[in-house]
Amino acid sequence: MEILFFIAMMLVVVVLQAITPYVIRRGESFGVMVGEKAANDPALRKMKRQFLNWNLIVGGLVTVFAAILLLVSTSENAQATILISAILIVIILSFLIYVRFYKASLAWKKANLQVASDKANIVMVDTTFHRQKLTISYAWYLIPLALIFITIGLTVIYYDQIPSMIPMQYNFDNEVTREAAKNYRTVMMMPMMQIVMLGLFLFINYMMSRSKQVIDNDNPTASMRRNVLFRYIYSKFNLIMGTLLIALFMVIQLSFIFSIPQIFITVMLILVLVIIFGGLIFLMVRVGQGGSGLKLEEDTQADTTKPIRDDDANWKLGVFYFNRQDPAVFVEKRFGVGWTINMARPAAWLSFVAIIAVIVIIIIIFS
């Protein structure tokens, strides 16, 4: 069971890393802005295939090696270390592979695209963009909030029925490996984690609605429409993820009170993970970054006479956005799907640190 779970986890990580060049914006190549027409160049397309192959090969080798270590390991702590280490190694190696193709894309752009130094860097902005319906209503989050109230209410009402020792950790064979004495601090840890998760998903929804717009110069109308749909679709998925995870935590909490078989919780956990990661992969391929994978009626031939948006200098290694002149705190990723922060803005770092601090404090207080 451990091996199957491990292979499934590694497969998701490797696939997500490998397909990234195929889901980013059409005019970008490994974090480098080249324009839609140039992105179809055989050399750049070959780089994408090579990146995919290298990630699959390296990810496969790491998975096999780590699986062998899992088979010979009998310590649960050692198995957890192997699992986490394998995932981190795959991510690090994938990033190193990416850096190689990022540099190759920069070299290709310098050799094949003429960017006149006397031309102003054109950035198209639609002042009505943030007045459109970019995300779902916050009222939808009353659903996961109701699940939290149910969890807290039943916990308080049936507190006396909770056993004196509460299971805190299980192994892959559904055996309890760590317990904690019952008190309000340990009993309320799961509901507090639900509240933190709800706050996090609300923050993500807000970030989607307020992050900087990115409109391609060569096809601005279709680009803006794609971006609106991109945010709205991912806003829906954000709600689904949050609701599923909060419902999972509710069932785990109620298992302390009622006779809920551990196998039921395990099956529910697997289903939730399959829905979340399967849905994420589907959206990455079907929707793409900024909605680049969506087919629209207003699609037209890209206007190659317009200069491309050449802001590569603001993207360190094509993934870290640092621009003091940009007031935006949140921006869409250049390589990958989703959003990142403007590292030149203190508010971005404060938001990131605050989220981590709240999670750590909750774990310390209630564990």
PyMOL commands that set and color helices and strands:
alter all, ss='L'
color gray80, all
select helices_A, chain A and resi 2-18+20-22+36-39+42-72+76-112+129-131+138-157+159-161+184-187+189-210+220-254+262-286+289-291+312-314+346-366
alter helices_A, ss='H'
color red, helices_A
select strands_A, chain A and resi 28-29+32-33+165-170+176-181+315-316+320-321+330-332+339-341
alter strands_A, ss='S'
color yellow, strands_A
deselect
rebuild
show_as cartoon
